[in-house]
Amino acid sequence: MHRDTAHLRLRQISVTFGDTTAVAPFDLEVAHNEFVSLVGTSGCGKSTLLNVVAGLIPPTSGTVTLGGHPVGGPGRDRGMVFQKYTLFPWLTAAQNVEFALRDKPDLPRRERRAEALDLLRQVGLGGREDAYPDQLSGGMQQRVAIARALSYRPEVLLMDEPFGALDALTRRVMQDLLTQLWEQHRLTVLFVTHDIEEAVYLSDRVIVMSGTPGQLRREIPIALPRPRNRDLASDERYREACAEAYEEIFTAADTALS
């Protein structure tokens, strides 16, 4: 990627916990409106890197910049979606989304409500705004979490295995929904997953990590047309990209064990 097009930059990031180095010097550039997935075996540092970008974990060394500005902690320019839905059980779906807008004093309560309802409609939950989390399925709860992350209009959406706890059918529905939202909101997305097919289906690039410590092993560009649909399963380019990613991960795992 040309330097001038990079929106999110990680430079020589390393993270150490005690005597353990979780991430070795790691570089990555992500362009505006690019969808990039991080894949690799458990413990290779994918989630750690995501938390560094989110500002939840300070790097031991290196820098993160977004739009040319240093990332020194959490900020509204980054939205985070976790595998666990992290909704407040005592709030309704709409109230959970509105909660993210609570520190916008210039936004009247009526407008906050209207914005929350619009986002819930975008994620397919129109009419369920007054339901509490325990009245919603796992997929619906994750839709609320995504709507909440989008509510403050972040520049980057960070997603840590957001569909990992869902059944196969719901997961496919959520993948297609995420693609639609990404195209609509023109976000930069950094996505962590263990599912190679998911990564290839969603992404412009797949970053294969090796570890421990976590390092960038291979960058795989996904030269597939958009908008994407399930017909990609029969596309030779799709199958080749999946096979390439699997081979890199297995090779990295074998190297770590040898």
C-alpha positions as CSV (number, residue, x, y, z in Angstrom):
1,M,0.0,0.0,0.0
2,H,1.3,3.5,-0.8
3,R,2.1,5.4,2.4
4,D,-0.1,8.4,1.4
5,T,-3.2,6.2,1.3
6,A,-2.8,4.7,4.7
7,H,-5.5,5.7,7.3
8,L,-4.5,3.5,10.2
9,R,-0.8,2.8,10.8
10,L,0.9,0.4,13.3
11,R,4.6,1.0,13.5
12,Q,7.0,-1.5,15.2
13,I,4.3,-2.5,17.7
14,S,5.4,-4.9,20.4
15,V,3.6,-5.9,23.6
16,T,5.1,-7.7,26.6
17,F,3.3,-9.0,29.6
18,G,5.8,-9.8,32.3
19,D,8.3,-12.2,30.8
20,T,6.1,-13.0,27.8
21,T,6.3,-11.2,24.5
22,A,2.8,-11.4,23.0
23,V,3.5,-9.4,19.9
24,A,6.9,-8.9,18.3
25,P,7.7,-5.7,16.3
26,F,4.6,-5.5,14.0
27,D,3.9,-3.1,11.1
28,L,0.5,-2.7,9.4
29,E,-1.1,-0.1,7.2
30,V,-4.8,0.0,6.5
31,A,-6.4,2.4,4.0
32,H,-9.6,4.3,4.5
33,N,-12.7,2.1,3.8
34,E,-10.5,-1.0,3.7
35,F,-11.6,-4.3,5.3
36,V,-8.7,-6.2,6.8
37,S,-8.8,-9.4,8.7
38,L,-6.3,-10.8,11.1
39,V,-6.1,-14.6,11.3
40,G,-3.8,-17.1,13.0
41,T,-3.7,-19.7,15.7
42,S,-4.8,-19.1,19.2
43,G,-2.4,-17.0,21.2
44,C,-0.7,-15.4,18.2
45,G,-1.6,-11.8,19.4
46,K,-4.6,-11.0,17.2
47,S,-6.8,-9.7,20.0
48,T,-3.8,-8.0,21.7
49,L,-3.2,-6.0,18.5
50,L,-6.8,-5.1,18.3
51,N,-6.8,-3.9,21.9
52,V,-3.7,-1.8,21.2
53,V,-5.5,-0.1,18.3
54,A,-8.6,0.4,20.5
55,G,-6.4,2.1,23.1
56,L,-7.2,-0.5,25.7
57,I,-3.7,-1.8,26.0
58,P,-0.6,0.4,25.7
59,P,2.1,-1.0,23.4
60,T,5.4,-1.7,25.1
61,S,7.0,-0.1,22.1
62,G,5.9,1.4,18.7
63,T,3.2,3.7,17.7
64,V,-0.4,3.7,16.4
65,T,-1.7,6.6,14.4
66,L,-5.2,7.1,12.9
67,G,-5.6,9.8,10.3
68,G,-2.1,11.0,11.2
69,H,-2.9,11.4,14.9
70,P,-1.4,9.3,17.6
71,V,-3.6,6.8,19.4
72,G,-3.0,7.2,23.2
73,G,-6.1,5.6,24.6
74,P,-9.8,4.9,23.8
75,G,-11.6,7.3,21.6
76,R,-14.8,7.8,19.7
77,D,-13.0,7.6,16.4
78,R,-12.8,3.8,17.0
79,G,-15.8,1.5,17.6
80,M,-15.2,-1.9,19.3
81,V,-17.4,-5.0,18.9
82,F,-16.4,-8.0,21.1
83,Q,-17.4,-11.7,20.8
84,K,-19.4,-11.3,23.9
85,Y,-22.3,-8.9,23.4
86,T,-21.4,-6.6,26.3
87,L,-24.9,-5.2,26.5
88,F,-26.4,-3.7,29.6
89,P,-29.1,-6.2,30.6
90,W,-31.2,-3.6,32.4
91,L,-31.4,-1.4,29.3
92,T,-33.6,-2.0,26.2
93,A,-32.0,-2.3,22.8
94,A,-32.6,1.3,22.0
95,Q,-31.3,2.4,25.4
96,N,-28.2,0.4,24.9
97,V,-27.5,2.3,21.7
98,E,-28.5,5.6,23.2
99,F,-26.1,5.0,26.0
100,A,-23.1,5.4,23.6
101,L,-24.4,8.9,22.8
102,R,-24.7,10.0,26.4
103,D,-21.7,12.3,26.3
104,K,-23.1,14.4,23.4
105,P,-24.8,17.1,25.4
106,D,-25.6,19.0,22.2
107,L,-27.8,16.1,21.0
108,P,-31.3,16.4,22.4
109,R,-32.8,13.3,23.9
110,R,-35.4,13.0,21.2
111,E,-32.7,13.0,18.5
112,R,-30.7,10.4,20.4
113,R,-33.7,8.2,20.4
114,A,-34.4,8.8,16.7
115,E,-30.7,8.0,15.9
116,A,-30.9,4.8,17.9
117,L,-34.1,3.7,16.2
118,D,-32.6,4.4,12.8
119,L,-29.4,2.3,13.6
120,L,-31.5,-0.6,14.9
121,R,-33.5,-0.5,11.7
122,Q,-30.3,-0.6,9.7
123,V,-29.2,-3.8,11.5
124,G,-32.6,-5.4,11.0
125,L,-34.1,-4.8,14.4
126,G,-36.8,-2.3,13.6
127,G,-39.7,-2.9,16.0
128,R,-37.5,-4.6,18.6
129,E,-36.2,-1.4,20.2
130,D,-38.0,-1.9,23.5
131,A,-36.8,-5.5,23.9
132,Y,-34.3,-6.3,26.7
133,P,-31.1,-8.3,25.9
134,D,-32.5,-11.5,27.4
135,Q,-35.5,-11.3,25.1
136,L,-33.2,-11.3,22.0
137,S,-31.3,-14.1,20.4
138,G,-27.5,-14.1,20.3
139,G,-27.5,-12.8,16.7
140,M,-29.9,-10.0,17.7
141,Q,-27.8,-9.0,20.7
142,Q,-24.8,-8.7,18.4
143,R,-26.8,-6.5,16.0
144,V,-27.5,-4.2,18.9
145,A,-23.8,-4.2,19.8
146,I,-22.9,-3.3,16.2
147,A,-25.5,-0.5,16.2
148,R,-24.1,0.9,19.4
149,A,-20.6,0.9,18.0
150,L,-21.8,2.7,14.9
151,S,-23.8,5.3,16.8
152,Y,-21.0,7.7,17.4
153,R,-19.8,7.4,13.8
154,P,-16.3,6.0,14.3
155,E,-13.7,6.1,11.6
156,V,-12.5,2.5,12.4
157,L,-14.6,-0.4,13.4
158,L,-12.6,-3.0,15.4
159,M,-14.2,-6.4,15.7
160,D,-12.9,-9.3,17.8
161,E,-14.4,-12.5,16.7
162,P,-17.9,-10.9,16.7
163,F,-19.7,-13.9,15.2
164,G,-17.7,-16.7,17.0
165,A,-20.5,-17.6,19.3
166,L,-23.3,-17.8,16.6
167,D,-24.6,-20.8,14.8
168,A,-23.6,-21.3,11.2
169,L,-26.7,-19.9,9.6
170,T,-26.9,-16.8,11.8
171,R,-23.2,-16.2,11.2
172,R,-23.7,-16.1,7.5
173,V,-26.6,-13.6,7.9
174,M,-24.4,-11.4,10.1
175,Q,-21.5,-11.6,7.7
176,D,-23.7,-10.3,4.9
177,L,-25.2,-7.6,7.2
178,L,-21.7,-6.4,8.2
179,T,-20.7,-6.2,4.5
180,Q,-23.8,-4.0,3.8
181,L,-23.1,-1.7,6.8
182,W,-19.4,-1.4,5.8
183,E,-20.4,-0.3,2.3
184,Q,-23.0,2.1,3.6
185,H,-21.0,3.8,6.3
186,R,-17.6,3.6,4.5
187,L,-15.7,2.4,7.5
188,T,-12.2,1.1,7.9
189,V,-12.6,-2.3,9.5
190,L,-10.0,-4.4,11.4
191,F,-11.5,-7.8,12.0
192,V,-10.2,-10.7,14.1
193,T,-11.4,-14.2,13.3
194,H,-10.4,-17.9,13.4
195,D,-12.6,-18.6,10.5
196,I,-10.6,-18.5,7.2
197,E,-13.6,-18.7,4.9
198,E,-15.1,-15.8,6.8
199,A,-12.0,-13.7,6.5
200,V,-11.7,-14.3,2.8
201,Y,-15.4,-13.7,2.2
202,L,-15.4,-10.3,4.0
203,S,-11.9,-8.9,3.4
204,D,-9.9,-6.9,1.0
205,R,-6.7,-8.3,2.6
206,V,-6.1,-11.2,5.0
207,I,-3.2,-10.8,7.4
208,V,-1.8,-14.2,8.6
209,M,-0.1,-14.0,11.9
210,S,2.4,-16.4,13.5
211,G,3.3,-16.6,17.1
212,T,4.2,-16.7,19.8
213,P,5.3,-13.9,19.8
214,G,2.8,-12.6,17.3
215,Q,4.3,-11.5,14.0
216,L,3.0,-10.7,10.5
217,R,3.7,-13.9,8.5
218,R,1.9,-13.3,5.2
219,E,-0.4,-10.7,3.6
220,I,-3.0,-12.2,1.2
221,P,-4.8,-9.7,-1.1
222,I,-8.4,-10.9,-1.9
223,A,-9.0,-10.0,-5.5
224,L,-12.7,-10.8,-5.5
225,P,-15.5,-8.6,-6.9
226,R,-17.9,-6.6,-4.7
227,P,-20.7,-6.8,-3.7
228,R,-20.0,-10.4,-2.7
229,N,-22.5,-13.2,-2.4
230,R,-22.5,-16.9,-1.6
231,D,-21.7,-17.8,-5.3
232,L,-18.1,-17.1,-4.3
233,A,-17.9,-20.6,-2.9
234,S,-17.5,-21.9,-6.5
235,D,-15.0,-19.1,-7.5
236,E,-11.5,-20.6,-8.0
237,R,-9.9,-17.4,-6.6
238,Y,-11.9,-17.7,-3.4
239,R,-10.8,-21.3,-2.9
240,E,-7.2,-20.5,-3.7
241,A,-7.2,-17.6,-1.2
242,C,-8.6,-19.9,1.5
243,A,-6.1,-22.6,0.7
244,E,-3.2,-20.2,0.8
245,A,-4.3,-18.8,4.2
246,Y,-4.7,-22.3,5.6
247,E,-1.3,-23.4,4.4
248,E,0.4,-20.4,6.0
249,I,-1.3,-21.0,9.3
250,F,-0.5,-24.7,9.4
251,T,3.1,-23.9,8.4
252,A,3.3,-21.3,11.2
253,A,1.9,-23.8,13.7
254,D,4.4,-26.5,12.6
255,T,7.3,-24.1,12.9
256,A,6.2,-23.1,16.5
257,L,6.0,-26.8,17.5
258,S,9.4,-27.8,16.0
